[in-house]
Amino acid sequence: MIHSSESAPSLDPAQAASEAVKAYIRMNRTRLATDGELLALLLPERFKGAQVLDLQHFAIERLRAENQALKIECDGLKGSRDRGARLGDSVRRFMLDLAGARSFADVIAVATGAAGALGADKAVLCVESAIATTETEGVRLIGPGTVTAVLGPGGMGVLLSGGGEILFGPDGAAYRSLAAFRLRLGSLAALYVLGADAEDCFEGREIEAELGYFARGLERAIGAWVDLPKV
């Protein structure tokens, strides 16, 4: 009889049970792959909160939901790109109208008339002034310091979700989307402001850039008229 001094290493019960389960899974891998309930127990993070009895059906439904969410996201991005492209065309058309304006009143008429094509319900030129009224259509006088309060000391543009009554008057309180852009007009502190009833009308980097580009064109068009009217 051969005696060996070597013996199999002993395992504690928990480790032995773990090894036995691993061995069973290796030998029955194909059958266990179709057992959704078991997989839900083994992989709770993948099947959180789900009672999985039919793994194939669960996987299909999960993929369908993920594909639907991806489609919604892609459609949203495509819609944003399409809107940005249409907005860009409108901005360039109105830039030509600004270049062809024959008076200050024509410039303001182009700026306010562009509201619908720029995604707004109304547009206005706000000018800081100590006096209370103006006879220039499309121009609204605002209190000194309002431009800085809206944009900050060095800001050139901002998107807001409220505060329209300050820039448009009482009727502006209903606007849920506002886009305001600083106009550098010599000693005048001014804003070009767009207001819309719907929420998030001016969201998106491309849209904001196009609106800012139009504001710069408006700024130059107004600046071309040396003798600005006494507002």
C-alpha positions in Angstrom: 0.0 0.0 0.0 1.2 3.4 -0.9 0.8 6.1 1.6 0.8 9.7 0.5 1.7 12.5 2.8 -0.3 14.9 0.5 -4.0 15.5 1.0 -6.6 17.6 -0.8 -6.8 21.1 0.7 -9.8 21.5 2.9 -12.4 24.2 2.1 -14.7 25.9 4.5 -18.4 25.1 3.9 -19.2 28.4 2.2 -16.3 28.2 -0.2 -17.1 24.5 -1.0 -20.7 25.4 -1.8 -19.5 28.2 -4.0 -17.3 25.9 -6.0 -20.1 23.4 -6.3 -22.4 26.0 -7.8 -19.7 27.1 -10.2 -19.2 23.5 -11.4 -22.9 23.0 -11.8 -23.2 26.2 -13.9 -20.3 25.2 -16.1 -22.0 21.8 -16.8 -25.4 23.2 -17.4 -24.6 26.5 -19.0 -27.0 26.2 -22.0 -30.0 25.2 -20.0 -29.4 27.8 -17.4 -29.1 30.6 -20.0 -32.8 30.2 -20.7 -33.8 30.4 -17.1 -34.8 34.0 -16.7 -35.7 33.7 -13.0 -32.3 32.2 -12.1 -30.5 34.9 -14.1 -32.5 37.6 -12.3 -31.2 36.1 -9.0 -27.6 35.9 -10.3 -27.6 39.3 -11.9 -30.0 41.6 -10.0 -28.4 44.8 -11.3 -29.3 43.8 -14.8 -32.9 42.9 -13.9 -33.6 45.4 -11.2 -37.2 45.4 -10.1 -38.2 42.9 -12.8 -40.0 39.6 -12.4 -38.3 37.8 -15.3 -39.9 34.5 -16.2 -39.3 34.6 -20.0 -35.7 35.9 -20.6 -36.1 36.1 -24.4 -39.3 38.2 -24.1 -37.7 40.4 -21.4 -34.6 41.0 -23.6 -36.7 41.9 -26.6 -38.8 44.3 -24.6 -35.8 45.9 -23.1 -34.2 46.4 -26.5 -37.4 47.8 -27.9 -37.6 50.3 -25.1 -33.9 51.3 -25.5 -34.4 51.6 -29.3 -37.5 53.8 -28.8 -35.6 56.1 -26.4 -32.7 56.3 -28.9 -35.1 57.1 -31.7 -36.7 59.9 -29.7 -33.3 61.3 -28.9 -32.2 61.1 -32.6 -35.5 62.7 -33.8 -34.9 65.5 -31.3 -31.4 66.1 -32.6 -32.6 66.0 -36.2 -35.4 68.4 -35.4 -33.0 70.8 -33.7 -30.6 70.6 -36.7 -33.5 71.2 -39.2 -34.8 74.2 -37.1 -31.2 75.6 -36.9 -30.9 75.3 -40.7 -34.3 77.1 -41.3 -33.3 79.7 -38.7 -30.0 80.3 -40.4 -31.8 80.9 -43.8 -34.2 83.4 -42.1 -31.3 85.2 -40.4 -29.4 85.7 -43.6 -32.5 86.9 -45.4 -33.2 89.5 -42.7 -29.6 90.6 -42.7 -30.0 91.6 -46.3 -33.2 93.5 -45.4 -31.2 95.3 -42.7 -28.6 96.2 -45.2 -31.2 97.6 -47.5 -33.0 99.7 -44.9 -33.4 103.3 -45.8 -34.1 104.7 -42.4 -33.9 104.0 -38.7 -37.6 103.2 -38.7 -37.0 100.6 -41.5 -34.3 99.0 -39.4 -36.6 98.7 -36.4 -39.4 97.4 -38.6 -37.1 94.6 -39.9 -36.0 93.8 -36.4 -39.5 93.5 -35.0 -41.0 92.0 -38.1 -38.4 89.1 -37.9 -39.9 87.8 -34.7 -42.0 85.0 -36.2 -39.2 83.7 -38.5 -36.8 83.7 -35.5 -39.2 81.5 -33.4 -40.7 84.3 -31.3 -44.1 85.8 -30.8 -42.7 89.3 -30.4 -39.5 91.3 -30.7 -38.6 94.7 -29.3 -35.7 97.0 -29.1 -35.2 98.1 -25.5 -33.2 101.3 -24.8 -32.3 102.6 -21.4 -33.6 106.0 -20.7 -34.6 108.2 -17.8 -37.7 109.4 -19.6 -40.9 107.3 -19.5 -42.3 107.2 -23.1 -41.2 107.1 -26.7 -43.1 107.6 -30.0 -40.8 105.3 -32.0 -42.7 102.1 -32.8 -40.9 98.9 -31.9 -38.8 100.7 -29.3 -39.4 100.3 -25.5 -37.7 102.4 -22.9 -36.3 100.7 -19.8 -34.9 102.0 -16.7 -31.1 102.8 -16.3 -29.2 99.7 -15.2 -31.6 97.2 -16.7 -29.3 95.9 -19.3 -26.6 95.1 -16.8 -29.1 93.6 -14.5 -30.3 91.3 -17.3 -27.0 90.3 -18.8 -24.4 91.0 -16.1 -21.6 93.5 -16.5 -20.0 91.9 -19.6 -22.7 89.6 -20.9 -23.7 89.8 -24.6 -26.7 87.5 -24.6 -28.9 85.5 -22.3 -31.8 83.1 -22.4 -34.5 83.5 -19.7 -37.7 81.8 -18.7 -39.4 84.8 -17.1 -39.2 88.5 -16.5 -40.8 89.5 -19.8 -42.9 92.2 -18.1 -39.7 94.2 -17.5 -38.7 94.1 -21.1 -42.0 94.0 -22.9 -44.3 95.6 -20.4 -47.3 94.0 -18.7 -48.1 91.8 -21.8 -44.7 90.2 -21.5 -45.5 88.5 -18.3 -47.0 85.6 -20.3 -43.7 84.9 -22.2 -42.0 81.6 -21.0 -39.0 82.0 -23.3 -36.9 85.1 -23.7 -33.7 85.8 -25.6 -32.0 89.1 -24.9 -28.9 90.4 -26.7 -26.8 93.5 -25.9 -26.6 96.1 -28.7 -23.5 98.4 -28.4 -24.8 101.7 -29.7 -22.3 104.3 -28.4 -23.5 105.8 -25.2 -26.9 104.1 -25.4 -27.4 100.9 -23.4 -29.8 98.7 -25.5 -31.1 95.2 -25.9 -32.7 93.3 -28.8 -35.3 91.0 -27.1 -37.4 88.1 -28.4 -40.3 86.7 -26.4 -42.3 83.5 -27.0 -45.3 82.0 -25.2 -43.9 78.4 -25.4 -41.1 77.1 -23.2 -37.5 76.4 -24.4 -38.1 78.2 -27.8 -34.5 79.4 -28.0 -32.6 76.5 -26.5 -29.7 75.0 -28.4 -26.2 76.3 -29.1 -26.7 76.6 -32.8 -30.0 78.5 -32.4 -28.5 80.9 -29.8 -25.6 81.5 -32.1 -27.8 82.4 -35.1 -29.9 84.8 -33.0 -26.7 86.4 -31.7 -25.5 86.8 -35.2 -28.7 88.6 -36.2 -28.3 90.9 -33.2 -24.8 91.8 -34.3 -26.2 92.7 -37.8 -28.9 94.8 -36.2 -26.3 96.5 -34.1 -24.4 97.5 -37.2 -27.5 98.6 -39.1 -28.6 100.9 -36.3 -25.0 102.2 -35.9 -25.0 103.1 -39.6 -27.5 105.9 -38.8 -25.4 108.6 -37.1 -28.4 110.8 -36.2 -30.4 108.4 -34.1 -33.9 109.7 -33.2 -34.5 111.3 -29.8 -36.2 108.4 -28.1 
